[in-house]
Amino acid sequence: MNQPAPATAERPAVACDMTGAPDTPAERLEEYRRLFGGFLLGREQSAAGIRFRFRGDPGVAAWVGDVAAREKACCAFFHVAVTAAGDEVRWDLSVIDDDMARLILADFYRLPDTLAASQTSAR
């Protein structure tokens, strides 16, 4: 099994650390549930990374930008960009060149389905 490469100034560790976050992991997941459930239009995968597309309703760009910044703060190996394009808000995510980072990104891509399934099974 491949071990993650050690962190350096140029290469962040592949780890998520929410110790300094203003929210808890459970609160973050609930926020994602609301964001994806109410505003997600679609998502795409490419060789470069993933993209979530959201409705461009008032306040959504700021909300996505805030969540993206908090995600980047706890997962330094993520590269994030939030842009408005017409009536959409786009959140692009990519990761450093690391197998574990790519697995985490793949899990993040599946998060809308994972959260929807967990909510359905909780009923």
N, C-alpha and C positions, 0 to 999 in steps of 0.2 A: 504494500500500500504506500502511495506517495505521501510524504510528509509535507505540510505547507512550508513554503520558503520563509525564512525569518524576515521580520519587518526591518526595513531600513528607512532612511530619510526619503529615498526615492520610491520605495515600495512599502505600502502600509501592510500591516498584518491582516490576514483574512479572519477577522473576528468581529462580532457585533457586541458592542459594549454600551449599554444604556444607563450606566451608573450616574452619569451627569445629565440624563434626559429629564425634561420637565413632565414626562408622562411615564406610566408603567407599561410593560409589554402588553398586558391585557387591555389597557386604555388605547394603546396604539392599534391593536388589532380591531377593537370596536370602532375606532375612527376610520380604519380602512374599510370595514364592513359598510359604514354609512357612505363613505366616499364612492366606493365601487358600486354599491347597491343603488345609489341615487343618481350618479353622474357618469359612470363609465359607458362610453360608446363602443369601444373596441380595443384590441391590443394586437400587436404584431411582434414577431421575433425576426431577427436578422443575424447575420454573422457578427455584426457589430454590437448587438445587444437587444433590448426590448423597448417597446413604446406602449404606453397606456394613452388612450385618447378619451378625453372627458368633454362633456357638454360645456360650452363657454358661458354658462349662466353667471350672473353677477356674483362676485366673490369666489368663484371656483378657482380661478388662476392663483389668487392669493392663498387659498387653502392648499392647493396642490403644491405651490411653492414652499409653503411652511412645512408641510409633511415631508417633502423632498429634502429640505435642508436638515430636518431632524433625522431623517434616515441616513443622510450623508455623515452627519455628526457621529452617529453610533456605528456606522459601517464605512470606515474610511476607504475601503477598497472599491466602493461604488463611485462611479462618475455619473452625475445627474445633470440634466438640463430641463427646464420647464419653459415652454414657449407657447404663445397664443398664435393660432393660425386660423383666420376666419372666425367661425363660430365654435372652434375647438380649442381645448387646452391640451398640449402634448407634454408628456413626461417621458423623457428618454433616459434609460439607464444602461450602463455598461459597466464592466468590471476590469480589473487588472488581469494580466495574462497569468491565470492560475486555475487549475482544475477545480479546486474546492470553491473558489469564487464563482466560477461558471455554474456549479451545481446550486449554489445559493441563489444566483440570478434566475435559474430555471424554476426553483421553488417560488421565488417572488412573482414570476410570470403566472404561475398557477394559483396565486393567492386569492384572486376573486372567486375561483371555483371552490377552493378549499373553504373559504369563509361561508360561501353560500351553502355548501354541503353540511358544514357544521351547524349552521342555523336551522336547516331543514331537519337534521337528525335530533336537534334539541327540542323540537316540538312534540 
